[in-house]
Structures are given as C-alpha cells and as structure tokens.
C-alpha cells in the first residue's frame, strides 16, 4: 500500500468497532443491497489487519481503518498498541490511498456511499486542476521587451487577478529545490483554478498559495486556504508556514497539499517566522485593521517543531514584525511607540515616534531591548542626550537572513534619527559602521520630514549593531523624496545579498528600466538589491502604479547567482496600454478588477516535481 500522510489529530479512546448510531443511520439511508455485500475473505483480512501508516513527521504507527469521521471529514484509524483513535482528513489522502480505502474498506461498510461520492468529487477537482494547469502553461509566452541581464535576469513575470479590486500577491518563499511559493488574494484568477481546497479552504476561497517551478513558468500545486494570506515561510525540511489572517496559522507539507497542523484558535495571524530546525513564531495584532501601522502590542506565540506551544507573551508598544533565531533561542521583534520628549535645551516637549528592537527567549522572558529611548532629561537613556534625535522612527520589517545575521528595516522622518547611535547607548555613535553609499540615494542630506528607510544589520543573539545604510529617493532638483518599507519586505541570501521590496513616490535609483514603466517617472513598486555590507548597489527596478509586498532571495545548489522572487500589486491603467512586463506569465490577460497582484522571478531554474520527496 502507498504510504499515507497522517495528521496528528488525537481523540479520546473509544471501544472497538462501529458505533451503533452510524450503523442505524447507514441502514436507514442506503438500500439493503449495499449493506448485504459479501466481501471476499482476502478483503476482510486486509481491512481488519493492522497496517503501517506514516505521518508527516516521518513516524509510523500500526493501525487499521475503523470508520468515516464526520467531525474530521476523513477516515478514522485505530492504533494497535493502545486502541487510540486517529483521523486522516480527506485532503491528506493521496489518490492511491483513496483507492485503497474505497476498494477495501467500503466492502465491509466502514465507508459509506456518501464518503464514496466525496472521494469522487475530490478526484474530479484534482483532475480539473491538472487540466487547468496544463492549459495555462501552454499559452505562456516570453516578453518582447528586454528582461535584464545576469545576475538579475528575469526568468518569469506575471500578473494574477480576477474581477475583484483587491488582488494582491502578499507573500513569497523559495524551497531548497528551487520551487517558488507565492501567496495572497487572487482566488478568482485563472491560475488559482489549479489550486484545490486544503484545510478549511473552499473552492471559492480568495486566499491562494501556489507552488511553481523554479523558473516561475509552470504551476506545480496550489492550495486554497481561506480568505487571506499575509505571509509564508519555509523550514529546513521545506514545510510551509502560512499566516492566514482570520484562519490562523497553517503548517503544510512541501507540496502544499497536506495539512500537518492548523493553529486555528490563535486569532488573526499577521506574521510568521520559522527557523531551519522547525521552531516557529506567530504575531497576532490587537488591532487587525491597523496591523500595518498601529497594531498594538499584540500576542506572540512560540512553538517547537512538533507544534507544541512553548510560550505566549505580549509584544511591545506597537509590534509590527518578528523573526526567530533558533541557535540562541530568541524571538526578535520590532515596532514603535508614540511619545512626547523634552528637547536638548530642555525648553519644552514635542511629539516623537521612537522605534524599538527587542529579543525574547523561547520561554517568553525578555533578554534585551534596543533603542526605545526615554523622553525625560533625568533618564540615562534620554533620547536627546548629547544631540537632537527627534526624527520620527518606526521598526517595520525584520528577518534573520540565510547568512545568519539579523536585518531590520525602519522608517525615519529625517537625518537626525536614532540609528546613528548604538541600540544600547544613545551617545555611542556607530556612523563609522554605516558605509558611504555609491551616491546621494544613500544619504539623508537635503531631506525633510518625508519618510525614508534605514536598514540595520545586527547580531541576533544580543542585538549588537554591525552595519547599516540609509535609503532615500531624489526629486529632479536633488531634494530627498519618500522611500517606504512599511508595506514591503526584506531578505538576505546565504551569500549576504540583501534585497528590499519597497515603494517610492518618485526618483528611485534604478539599474533596469522596464519597457512597460515610464522612463521619466521612476516610482511605485521598487525592488532594490545591495551588497552584503550594504555599501554597493547591485540592482534596482520599479513598476509604476503599484506597491511592493514581498521579496525572497536564496542561493540554490547548481545556481551561480541567488534566486530572487518579488511580488506586490499593480493598478490597471484607464487605457489598454501594456502596463506590466509579462514574461512567460501564468496568467496572460488582466482581469476586470481595478488591480492585479504580480510576481517576478530572477535566475530561476525549472525541473521541480509536484510531489517533492520528504527531507530529513
């Protein structure tokens, strides 16, 4: 028998056999002829005997099929050693396992005709999804425009959308074999029709997760998980962690098709981070509608690789993002608070926003807090001790890069920001660790209060500052313009290549101008790449009329350069002109909605399997 994936759903001990109420119900609903079937002794022995069923963690149990479970919408198993009951949800069964259950278990009445019809419906969905995937990739064509050169050559780029106005690709990730993951809200798009309901997802669910070949040109698998997907992450075994908003947190197998576990009682899960070893943390904001700016402290949940909760603790101030660092057993989070601070001369107080950076142990105990300065003159950590540091600051995005360093992206409203100093000493200047950028796009000179970005690199064990860089756009007269990270993302590959998905009003530095964007208005959604010390610009591009949401960079075995996946959304123009650089797209035409989600892949390579082998 094909090995079947088994979820770790546990139920109270029950007596051997089929409950009488189920037998009575089946007898009343179905013809006597159905119940009177006489199976062969071979079939009876196969069903009654205990078999080896293997769960997604690689553990096997000896169990046999008992009955159909309405509660868990699957087949119930009984373990041989202690008669403990387990359930296999329908959406975790492979085609081969479905056939085995139907052919054998149905023969003795433990699977009803109702369940048989449900299995047939699932098989029809799978067949339709395979056909839809084939029809989409057949029409895929290369762009007639330039797509860039190595090491930033675009291998695929596509819009994703339907007749709704909120289409967006919020999340990206890359698995170890190079397969691409994208997630967001585009449930009515043609590409999403290849996805099947997984977990509590439905066929019409707008929240979609797609798994693509490494070049981004073909769909391997897809899952519809609910109404929303805000972030995805992968661990060292390529298992997928999905922050699914009101639907909680999913942990899926590498194919996206099976639910390992579902944390559906945490609340509205906005952000998730996972370590290579499978420790993970989730952020649940207090204020869901303000989750991108004013979410409140929120709750942070920490889990071990088996899904056991290690701790739950409150965030700090307004908590906007988190990252997990397994070697030190630390969850690091960032955000900001609104305050009023005395000025350096002591004359009066003024409002100011102050960012923080905090490390908390897996047990929920605070280890260290950086920045988060005090606002009264008698405090040792007084914000304006020695200098005017009144530029507003907020911590927005944080990640532990694949190079092992901690990266944090902040927004600041002026050059007199707090990141010129150590996170733990307001008079210890660290500007000597901020390399001189290649031009004035990496300087806060000639700027005002428009929001700009500062990126810091830290030691994740203790928050020690290692390096940083300033980012600003420039108007035609040279004055600073906004460069925002508040709705974007940051990533770092194993070789330290730093990538940022950001947004600018106008005047971003670019190395590649897409033919579908205005050559003069260099603004909108921005993708930017820097060297591992943040001292050299490696790449820059932009898409007019859109916004950035996610970026992931990862070195893949056999690739000289890191694979990069970038995503966001783009508004449709009023006319019918070409508005996005479509290159081997998985959706050829835009929908009728006001905007489409988009993604692009650089340096990708195909050849991945729809059913990746389990990783140790």
ROZAFI-47602 format. One line per field, with one value per residue (C-alpha): residue number from 0; x, y, z. Coordinates in nm, 4 decimals. Layout:
BEGIN
nuvo: NUM	...
u: X	...
v: Y	...
w: Z	...
***
This chain:
BEGIN
nuvo: 0	1	2	3	4	5	6	7	8	9	10	11	12	13	14	15	16	17	18	19	20	21	22	23	24	25	26	27	28	29	30	31	32	33	34	35	36	37	38	39	40	41	42	43	44	45	46	47	48	49	50	51	52	53	54	55	56	57	58	59	60	61	62	63	64	65	66	67	68	69	70	71	72	73	74	75	76	77	78	79	80	81	82	83	84	85	86	87	88	89	90	91	92	93	94	95	96	97	98	99	100	101	102	103	104	105	106	107	108	109	110	111	112	113	114	115	116	117	118	119	120	121	122	123	124	125	126	127	128	129	130	131	132	133	134	135	136	137	138	139	140	141	142	143	144	145	146	147	148	149	150	151	152	153	154	155	156	157	158	159	160	161	162	163	164	165	166	167	168	169	170	171	172	173	174	175	176	177	178	179	180	181	182	183	184	185	186	187	188	189	190	191	192	193	194	195	196	197	198	199	200	201	202	203	204	205	206	207	208	209	210	211	212	213	214	215	216	217	218	219	220	221	222	223	224	225	226	227	228	229	230	231	232	233	234	235	236	237	238	239	240	241	242	243	244	245	246	247	248	249	250	251	252	253	254	255	256	257	258	259	260	261	262	263	264	265	266	267	268	269	270	271	272	273	274	275	276	277	278	279	280	281	282	283	284	285	286	287	288	289	290	291	292	293	294	295	296	297	298	299	300	301	302	303	304	305	306	307	308	309	310	311	312	313	314	315	316	317	318	319	320	321	322	323	324	325	326	327	328	329	330	331	332	333	334	335	336	337	338	339	340	341	342	343	344	345	346	347	348	349	350	351	352	353	354	355	356	357	358	359	360	361	362	363	364	365	366	367	368	369	370	371	372	373	374	375	376	377	378	379	380	381	382	383	384	385	386	387	388	389	390	391	392	393	394	395	396	397	398	399	400	401	402	403	404	405	406	407	408	409	410	411	412	413	414	415	416	417	418	419	420	421	422	423	424	425	426	427	428	429	430	431	432	433	434	435	436	437	438	439	440	441	442	443	444	445	446	447	448	449	450	451	452	453	454	455	456	457	458	459	460	461	462	463	464	465	466	467	468	469	470	471	472	473	474	475	476	477	478	479	480	481	482	483	484	485	486	487	488	489	490	491	492	493	494	495	496	497	498	499	500	501	502	503	504	505	506	507	508	509	510	511	512	513	514	515	516	517	518	519	520	521	522	523	524	525	526	527	528	529	530	531	532	533	534	535	536	537	538	539	540	541	542	543	544	545	546	547	548	549	550	551	552	553	554	555	556	557	558	559	560	561	562	563	564	565	566	567	568	569	570	571	572	573	574	575	576	577	578	579	580	581	582	583	584	585	586	587	588	589	590	591	592	593	594	595	596	597	598	599	600	601	602	603	604	605	606	607	608	609	610	611	612	613	614	615
u: 0.0000	0.1147	0.2261	-0.0377	0.0184	-0.1329	-0.2230	-0.1549	-0.5210	-0.5855	-0.9208	-1.0361	-1.0173	-1.3208	-1.4378	-1.3534	-1.5992	-1.8520	-2.0905	-2.4460	-2.5929	-2.3778	-2.4934	-2.8574	-2.8143	-2.6498	-2.9174	-3.1927	-3.0287	-2.8981	-3.0508	-3.0210	-2.8279	-2.5445	-2.5088	-2.5508	-2.2447	-2.0314	-1.6648	-1.4019	-1.2011	-0.8952	-1.0628	-1.1923	-0.8500	-0.6825	-0.9200	-0.9237	-0.5489	-0.3226	-0.1064	0.1784	0.0553	0.3220	0.2637	0.4239	0.6889	0.8148	0.6767	0.4831	0.2030	0.0346	-0.3344	-0.6412	-0.9363	-1.2403	-1.4933	-1.5641	-1.5377	-1.7815	-1.6114	-1.2762	-1.4107	-1.1863	-1.1134	-1.0664	-0.7871	-0.7371	-0.3839	-0.2882	-0.0890	-0.3485	-0.6619	-0.6071	-0.8145	-0.6594	-0.8186	-0.6886	-0.8652	-0.9782	-0.7425	-0.4384	-0.5116	-0.3183	-0.5015	-0.3589	-0.4734	-0.8209	-0.8472	-0.7286	-0.9855	-1.2714	-1.1883	-1.1321	-1.2948	-1.6171	-1.6569	-1.7379	-1.9415	-1.6990	-1.7043	-2.0483	-2.1765	-2.1728	-1.8000	-1.7531	-1.9194	-1.6984	-1.3884	-1.5111	-1.5684	-1.2144	-1.0701	-1.2658	-1.1220	-0.7703	-0.8253	-0.9677	-0.6738	-0.4236	-0.6029	-0.6235	-0.2516	-0.1745	-0.3956	-0.2340	0.1272	0.0527	-0.0287	0.2762	0.4995	0.8251	0.8187	0.9059	1.0908	1.4316	1.4214	1.7590	2.0982	2.2680	2.2923	1.9475	1.7869	1.4087	1.3087	0.9339	0.6933	0.3148	0.0072	-0.2561	-0.6093	-0.9805	-1.2830	-1.2172	-1.0373	-0.8143	-0.5954	-0.2509	0.0483	0.1486	0.3997	0.6908	0.9277	1.1777	1.2171	1.5504	1.5000	1.4294	1.0499	0.8766	0.5943	0.3620	0.0575	-0.2055	-0.5566	-0.6335	-0.8756	-1.0716	-0.7696	-0.7217	-0.4037	-0.5885	-0.8225	-0.5364	-0.5498	-0.7619	-0.9233	-0.6911	-0.7722	-1.0756	-1.0374	-1.3177	-1.3285	-1.4257	-1.1778	-0.9829	-0.6716	-0.4404	-0.0978	0.0724	0.3843	0.5659	0.8614	1.1874	1.1738	0.8248	0.6724	0.4557	0.2231	0.3088	0.0476	-0.1889	-0.3960	-0.6970	-0.6775	-0.9386	-0.9916	-0.6403	-0.2698	-0.0331	0.2999	0.4618	0.7871	0.9666	1.1776	1.4786	1.2519	1.0637	0.7476	0.5381	0.4113	0.1225	-0.0040	-0.3665	-0.5302	-0.8584	-0.7984	-0.4963	-0.1662	-0.1234	0.1711	0.1655	0.3820	0.6272	0.3741	0.1122	-0.1446	-0.1488	-0.2095	0.0440	-0.1255	-0.3599	-0.3499	-0.6983	-0.7541	-0.4701	-0.6619	-0.5823	-0.2296	-0.0447	0.3230	0.5103	0.8772	1.0352	1.3872	1.5602	1.5014	1.1272	1.0830	0.8281	0.6587	0.3399	0.2290	-0.1381	-0.2145	-0.4599	-0.5907	-0.6370	-0.7472	-0.4284	-0.1975	0.0418	0.0918	-0.0857	-0.1499	-0.0971	0.1391	-0.0288	0.0385	0.3387	0.3152	0.6213	0.6097	0.8571	0.8963	0.6192	0.3732	0.3794	0.3368	0.6456	0.5185	0.2764	0.3767	0.2774	0.4629	0.5964	0.4486	0.3152	0.4576	0.4906	0.7078	0.9088	1.1885	1.3043	1.6668	1.6971	2.0675	2.0128	1.6506	1.5350	1.2335	1.3244	1.0506	1.0335	0.7877	0.7453	0.5635	0.4191	0.5713	0.6472	1.0083	1.1911	1.4215	1.8019	1.7797	1.5051	1.2692	0.9576	0.8287	0.7320	0.5674	0.8017	0.7793	1.0504	1.1396	1.2453	1.4177	1.3653	1.4897	1.2759	1.3626	1.1517	1.0269	0.8776	1.1387	1.2871	1.6614	1.7407	1.5780	1.7438	1.6558	1.3127	1.4724	1.3349	1.1900	1.2752	1.6063	1.6929	1.6961	2.0291	1.8740	1.7253	1.6506	1.8158	2.1142	2.4045	2.2204	1.8840	1.7419	1.3827	1.3298	1.0335	1.1283	0.9357	1.0559	0.8652	1.0368	1.2755	1.4333	1.7126	1.8874	2.0086	2.3564	2.2666	2.2573	1.9630	1.8277	1.5818	1.4219	1.2955	1.1315	1.2691	1.1440	1.4769	1.8536	1.8662	1.7486	1.8352	2.0156	2.3284	2.3874	2.4208	2.0914	2.2056	2.3907	2.2425	2.5812	2.7812	2.7941	2.8013	2.8173	3.1611	2.9781	2.7437	2.9381	2.9382	2.6868	2.7604	2.5611	2.3177	2.0402	2.2168	2.2360	1.9836	2.1316	1.8918	1.5864	1.2905	1.0239	0.9260	0.9551	1.2798	1.4312	1.7208	1.8365	2.0433	2.2375	2.2689	2.3982	2.0754	2.1935	2.2304	2.1217	2.4734	2.4852	2.7088	2.6337	2.3615	2.2562	2.0245	1.7851	1.6101	1.4640	1.5502	1.3472	1.4844	1.6196	1.8136	1.5902	1.5022	1.1792	0.9998	1.1379	0.8991	0.9270	0.6085	0.4209	0.7217	0.9733	1.3469	1.5545	1.9167	2.0571	2.3285	2.5942	2.4617	2.2955	2.0402	1.7094	1.4312	1.0741	0.9846	0.7850	0.8827	0.6766	0.9296	1.3027	1.4257	1.7733	1.7481	1.9774	1.6985	1.4039	1.1189	0.9788	0.6285	0.7086	0.7551	1.1191	1.0714	0.8509	1.0732	0.8337	0.5798	0.6785	1.0579	1.2927	1.6419	1.9484	2.2661	2.5983	2.6407	2.7892	2.5149	2.7849	2.7179	2.4009	2.3687	2.0292	1.7248	1.3987	1.0432	0.6849	0.4611	0.1226	0.1905	0.3155	0.5664	0.4704	0.7368	1.0825	1.2871	1.6474	1.8097	2.1164	2.0162	2.2552	2.3627	2.2853	2.5704	2.3540	2.0778	1.7198	1.5025	1.1223	0.9477	0.5761	0.3125	0.0203	-0.0262	-0.3163	-0.4666	-0.4384	-0.7519	-0.6413	-0.5436	-0.1690	0.0720	0.1303	0.3398	0.6350	0.4743	0.7416	0.6294	0.3234	0.0926	-0.1941	-0.1931	-0.4637	-0.5639	-0.8970	-1.1684	-1.0831	-0.9066	-0.5734	-0.3771	-0.1283	0.2099	0.5266	0.8579	1.1399	1.5084	1.7696	1.5132	1.5568	1.2770	1.2558	1.0914	0.8440	0.4784	0.5459	0.8798	1.0407	1.0399	1.3535	1.5180
v: 0.0000	0.3503	0.5217	0.7683	1.1001	1.1011	1.4133	1.4216	1.4621	1.2726	1.1697	1.0029	0.6246	0.4545	0.0992	-0.1260	-0.1310	0.0974	0.2993	0.1716	0.5108	0.5094	0.1564	0.2575	0.5738	0.3897	0.1185	0.3797	0.5872	0.3224	0.0149	-0.3211	-0.4462	-0.2030	-0.3431	-0.7042	-0.7187	-1.0205	-0.9295	-1.1898	-1.3230	-1.1559	-0.8120	-0.8719	-0.9730	-0.6715	-0.4257	-0.5909	-0.6292	-0.3542	-0.1648	0.0849	0.4434	0.7139	1.0721	1.3862	1.3860	1.0508	0.8438	0.5212	0.3596	0.0239	0.0969	-0.0186	0.1592	0.1792	0.4240	0.7547	1.0571	1.3394	1.5559	1.5479	1.4751	1.1781	0.8154	0.7132	0.4754	0.2653	0.2204	-0.1371	-0.0783	0.1077	0.1314	0.5087	0.6737	0.8854	1.0648	1.1187	1.4207	1.3741	1.6396	1.4492	1.1307	1.0543	0.9127	0.5680	0.5772	0.6909	0.3943	0.1515	0.2755	0.2647	-0.0785	-0.2488	-0.0592	0.0068	-0.3665	-0.4129	-0.0965	0.1213	0.3749	0.4947	0.5782	0.9434	0.9226	0.7426	1.0356	1.2790	1.0919	1.1038	1.4793	1.5265	1.3230	1.5338	1.8515	1.7115	1.6177	1.9627	2.1293	1.9273	2.0172	2.3842	2.3934	2.2411	2.4903	2.7872	2.6916	2.6163	2.9845	3.1206	3.3405	3.5322	3.9105	4.1069	4.3551	4.3264	4.1286	4.2178	4.0510	3.8109	3.8143	3.9788	3.8243	3.7876	3.4270	3.4852	3.7669	3.7539	3.9344	3.7470	3.8753	3.8472	4.0781	4.1907	4.5142	4.3701	4.1223	4.1094	3.8758	3.9324	3.6568	3.4710	3.1900	2.9563	2.5885	2.4061	2.2522	2.5961	2.5647	2.9025	2.9744	3.2729	3.3535	3.6231	3.7159	3.6206	3.3303	3.4033	3.4288	3.1610	3.0394	2.9889	2.7392	2.4912	2.5121	2.2756	2.3413	2.2485	2.2634	2.4869	2.6345	2.6189	2.6165	2.9854	3.0965	3.4079	3.3207	3.1150	2.9547	2.8426	2.6301	2.6977	2.5511	2.7238	2.9380	3.0576	2.9454	2.6496	2.5663	2.2511	2.2608	2.5030	2.5358	2.7492	2.8149	3.0766	3.4484	3.5854	3.5008	3.7632	3.5777	3.2404	3.0845	2.7515	2.5482	2.3254	2.0399	2.2642	2.2511	2.5620	2.8004	3.0232	3.3296	3.3105	3.6021	3.5081	3.1444	3.1303	2.9594	2.6596	2.4232	2.2386	1.9728	2.0698	2.0083	2.2493	1.9681	1.8286	1.9939	1.8948	2.1092	2.4031	2.6574	2.7987	2.9465	3.1963	3.4892	3.6916	3.5750	3.8524	3.7492	3.4207	3.3257	2.9786	2.8523	2.5842	2.3354	2.3999	2.6315	2.8962	3.2087	3.3923	3.7513	3.8270	4.2036	4.3604	4.5982	4.3985	4.6952	4.8805	4.5800	4.7578	5.0694	5.0750	4.7128	4.7500	4.5223	4.2055	3.8477	3.6409	3.2606	3.0344	2.6663	2.3800	2.1628	1.9281	2.2165	2.2265	2.5800	2.6897	3.0312	3.3124	3.6665	4.0222	4.2271	4.5738	4.9130	4.8717	4.5373	4.5194	4.2177	3.9329	3.6898	3.3700	3.2741	2.9095	2.8941	3.1459	3.0511	3.4072	3.5720	3.9247	4.1757	4.5405	4.8287	5.1766	5.3990	5.7491	5.9755	6.3342	6.4197	6.7088	6.8889	6.9013	7.2532	7.1465	7.4231	7.2213	6.8826	6.7768	6.4621	6.1957	5.8353	5.6042	5.2626	4.9624	4.6269	4.3515	3.9933	3.7490	3.3895	3.0961	3.0905	3.4387	3.6180	3.9413	3.9153	4.2630	4.5780	4.8165	5.1813	5.2583	5.5659	5.7570	6.1065	6.2857	6.4584	6.2769	5.9330	5.7766	5.6683	6.0108	6.0338	6.3747	6.3301	6.4895	6.5573	6.6269	6.2844	6.3912	6.2379	6.0004	5.6317	5.3066	4.9473	4.7808	4.4681	4.2144	3.8885	3.6502	3.6193	3.2904	3.4222	3.4093	3.7856	3.9880	4.2523	4.5229	4.7908	5.1121	5.4264	5.7614	6.1146	6.2956	6.2727	6.3275	5.9710	5.7404	5.4829	5.6948	5.5519	5.2103	5.0385	5.0348	5.3665	5.6910	5.8665	5.5857	5.6849	5.3991	5.6080	5.4611	5.1301	5.2884	5.2661	5.5590	5.4734	5.4999	5.8248	6.0618	5.7990	5.6628	5.9840	6.1846	6.5187	6.7685	6.5848	6.6939	6.5003	6.2642	5.9021	5.7361	5.3972	5.2854	4.9232	4.7852	4.4588	4.3115	4.0125	3.8189	3.6771	4.0140	4.2910	4.4252	4.6673	4.5507	4.7754	4.9915	5.2010	5.4924	5.4874	5.7864	5.8729	6.2036	6.4608	6.6160	6.9116	6.6786	6.7121	6.3974	6.2072	5.9243	5.5685	5.3471	4.9937	4.9914	4.7506	4.5794	4.3151	4.2470	3.9336	3.8189	3.5169	3.2844	3.4948	3.8074	3.9641	4.1988	4.2611	4.5044	4.5314	4.8961	5.1871	5.5374	5.8372	5.9179	5.9312	5.5836	5.4768	5.2065	4.9879	4.8366	5.0305	4.8030	4.8989	4.8885	5.1571	5.5281	5.6184	5.9519	5.8676	5.6307	5.5484	5.2991	4.9464	4.9208	4.6217	4.7010	4.4835	4.5707	4.4021	4.2115	4.5154	4.7479	4.9601	4.8859	4.8949	4.5734	4.6215	4.8466	4.8355	4.9675	4.9241	5.2310	5.2411	4.9594	4.8627	4.6098	4.3362	4.0666	3.9579	3.6426	3.5739	3.2319	3.0533	2.7222	2.4346	2.4448	2.8175	3.0649	3.3558	3.3705	3.3135	3.6179	3.6246	3.9618	4.0382	4.3054	4.4641	4.6990	4.9282	4.8912	5.1984	5.3541	5.2763	4.9407	5.0011	4.7363	4.8090	4.5175	4.3249	3.9845	3.7189	3.3549	3.4536	3.2052	3.4486	3.6018	3.8695	4.1007	4.0584	4.3223	4.4314	4.7586	4.5935	4.2726	4.1041	4.0337	3.8340	3.8023	3.5509	3.6120	3.3459	3.0678	2.7160	2.4658	2.0897	2.0572	1.7783	1.8244	1.5678	1.6564	1.3742	1.4249	1.5849	1.4508
w: 0.0000	-0.0726	0.2468	0.3613	0.5334	0.8835	1.0761	1.4478	1.5413	1.8630	2.0063	2.3307	2.3498	2.2060	2.2021	1.9111	1.6220	1.4548	1.6770	1.6662	1.5631	1.2482	1.1593	1.2101	1.0024	0.7166	0.7287	0.7019	0.4282	0.1940	0.0275	0.1966	-0.1032	-0.0221	0.3291	0.2222	0.0038	0.0805	0.0618	-0.0024	0.2888	0.1418	0.1525	0.5046	0.6261	0.4617	0.6245	0.9656	0.9809	1.1112	0.8651	0.8827	0.8384	0.8310	0.9432	0.8037	1.0773	0.9447	1.2368	1.1721	1.3679	1.3307	1.2784	1.0895	0.9268	1.1553	1.0103	0.8404	1.0712	1.0033	1.2656	1.0896	0.7404	0.6946	0.7708	1.1332	1.2322	1.5449	1.6737	1.7542	2.0715	2.2795	2.0635	2.0363	1.7604	1.4842	1.1894	0.8367	0.6780	0.3212	0.1910	0.3199	0.1251	-0.1919	-0.4931	-0.4247	-0.0618	-0.1633	-0.3980	-0.1297	0.1193	-0.1283	-0.2696	0.0635	0.3491	0.1571	0.1097	0.4782	0.5206	0.7166	0.4329	0.3334	-0.0122	0.0958	0.1537	-0.1754	-0.3539	-0.1637	-0.2779	-0.6374	-0.6105	-0.4790	-0.7662	-1.0149	-0.8552	-0.8852	-1.2498	-1.3295	-1.1539	-1.3599	-1.6821	-1.5839	-1.5106	-1.8483	-2.0319	-1.8593	-1.9276	-2.2966	-2.3607	-2.1788	-2.3987	-2.3494	-2.3353	-2.6466	-2.4227	-2.2528	-1.9273	-1.7824	-1.7671	-1.5319	-1.2348	-1.2327	-1.5396	-1.5127	-1.5815	-1.5354	-1.4505	-1.4354	-1.3138	-1.1111	-1.0762	-1.1418	-1.1348	-0.7762	-0.6835	-0.4095	-0.5999	-0.4427	-0.4013	-0.0383	0.0201	-0.1394	-0.0413	-0.2098	-0.1251	-0.1175	-0.4637	-0.6090	-0.6249	-0.5880	-0.3435	-0.3795	-0.1707	-0.1487	-0.2554	-0.6167	-0.5803	-0.8979	-1.1270	-1.3942	-1.2250	-0.8954	-1.0576	-1.0367	-0.6562	-0.4511	-0.1124	0.1729	0.5427	0.5853	0.2389	-0.0146	-0.3924	-0.3955	-0.1263	-0.2332	-0.0300	-0.2530	-0.2190	-0.5418	-0.5803	-0.9078	-1.0887	-1.0046	-1.3172	-1.2224	-1.5529	-1.4520	-1.1652	-0.9714	-0.6955	-0.5305	-0.2146	-0.1304	0.2418	0.3258	0.2799	0.3199	0.3158	0.4543	0.4819	0.4135	0.5322	0.4905	0.7307	0.6615	0.5524	0.3063	0.5156	0.4612	0.7313	0.6276	0.8159	0.7036	0.8825	1.0487	0.9518	1.1810	1.1068	0.8770	0.8600	0.5271	0.3713	0.0984	-0.1794	-0.0281	-0.0457	0.3077	0.6425	0.9055	1.1684	1.1853	1.4679	1.4214	1.7686	1.7885	1.6421	1.3295	1.2355	1.0538	1.0540	1.0892	1.1142	1.1199	1.1829	0.9715	1.2534	1.2610	1.5616	1.4680	1.5999	1.5031	1.5605	1.6312	1.6420	1.8843	1.6190	1.2994	1.0889	1.1894	1.1586	0.9181	1.1318	1.4711	1.5692	1.9429	2.1365	2.0121	2.1181	2.0109	2.0115	2.0011	1.9002	1.8821	1.5674	1.6853	1.7140	2.0942	2.2268	2.4192	2.5230	2.4608	2.5502	2.4749	2.2180	2.2976	2.2090	1.8520	1.7346	1.3564	1.2778	1.4287	1.3457	1.5148	1.5831	1.6813	1.7838	2.0662	2.1351	2.0699	1.9106	1.7998	1.7268	1.6289	1.6245	1.7731	2.0214	2.0186	2.2855	2.3811	2.4531	2.6116	2.3715	2.4156	2.5569	2.7974	2.6863	2.6010	2.4842	2.1330	1.9909	1.8545	1.7393	1.8734	1.7319	1.9377	1.8851	2.1435	2.1934	2.3939	2.4862	2.3750	2.7360	2.6992	2.9120	2.7733	2.7058	2.5748	2.4366	2.1920	2.1188	2.2774	2.4378	2.7340	2.6967	3.0220	3.0855	3.4084	3.2413	3.1446	2.8162	2.7391	2.3660	2.3198	2.5479	2.3609	2.0343	1.8734	1.7771	1.7184	1.3739	1.3956	1.3649	1.3324	1.3079	1.0251	0.8917	1.0424	0.9281	1.0178	0.6827	0.5406	0.6221	0.9932	1.0516	1.1758	0.9358	1.0399	0.8196	0.9794	0.8512	0.9641	0.9048	0.8978	0.9094	1.2883	1.3525	1.6422	1.4278	1.4204	1.7695	1.9307	2.0200	2.3824	2.4233	2.2924	2.2918	2.1254	1.7584	1.5055	1.1887	1.1175	1.0572	0.8018	0.4734	0.2356	-0.0334	-0.4047	-0.4390	-0.2694	-0.2690	0.0406	0.2382	0.4386	0.3321	0.1745	0.3044	0.5155	0.7049	0.4216	0.5316	0.4308	0.5186	0.7365	0.7345	1.0204	1.0431	1.3929	1.5845	1.6571	1.9894	2.1635	1.9217	1.8719	1.5755	1.2891	0.9896	0.8358	0.5399	0.4571	0.1607	0.0049	-0.3340	-0.5027	-0.6929	-1.0121	-0.8118	-0.5837	-0.2786	-0.0877	-0.1533	0.0251	0.0288	0.2266	0.3635	0.5723	0.3435	0.1882	0.2864	0.3240	0.2639	0.2626	0.0784	0.2084	0.0339	0.2067	-0.0989	0.0561	-0.1222	-0.0399	-0.1678	-0.1094	-0.2513	-0.3622	-0.4680	-0.7409	-0.8010	-0.7075	-0.8227	-1.0888	-1.2966	-1.5095	-1.6548	-1.7678	-2.1076	-1.9588	-1.6979	-1.7597	-1.8297	-1.6534	-1.3545	-1.1583	-0.8767	-0.7497	-0.6533	-0.6154	-0.5967	-0.4696	-0.4063	-0.2146	-0.1397	0.1854	0.3627	0.2271	0.0647	-0.3033	-0.5107	-0.7097	-0.8732	-0.8863	-1.0814	-1.0480	-1.1661	-1.1957	-1.0294	-0.7876	-0.4471	-0.3152	-0.0700	-0.0548	-0.1669	-0.1038	-0.2077	-0.1771	-0.3109	-0.4709	-0.5361	-0.9008	-0.9438	-0.9629	-0.8518	-0.5887	-0.6995	-0.6246	-0.6038	-0.5782	-0.5508	-0.4927	-0.6715	-0.9662	-1.0597	-1.4055	-1.6307	-1.7790	-2.1338	-2.2813	-2.2951	-2.1697	-1.8011	-1.6704	-1.8059	-1.8735	-1.9301	-1.9558	-1.7479	-1.5795	-1.6478	-1.9947	-1.9580	-1.6752	-1.5021	-1.4915	-1.1379	-1.0594	-0.9762	-1.0210	-0.7991	-0.9576	-0.9068	-1.0869	-1.0600	-1.1289	-1.2027	-1.1587	-1.2905	-1.3578	-1.3216	-0.9795	-0.9006	-0.7972	-0.5227	-0.3630	-0.1631	0.2152	0.3555	0.6713
***
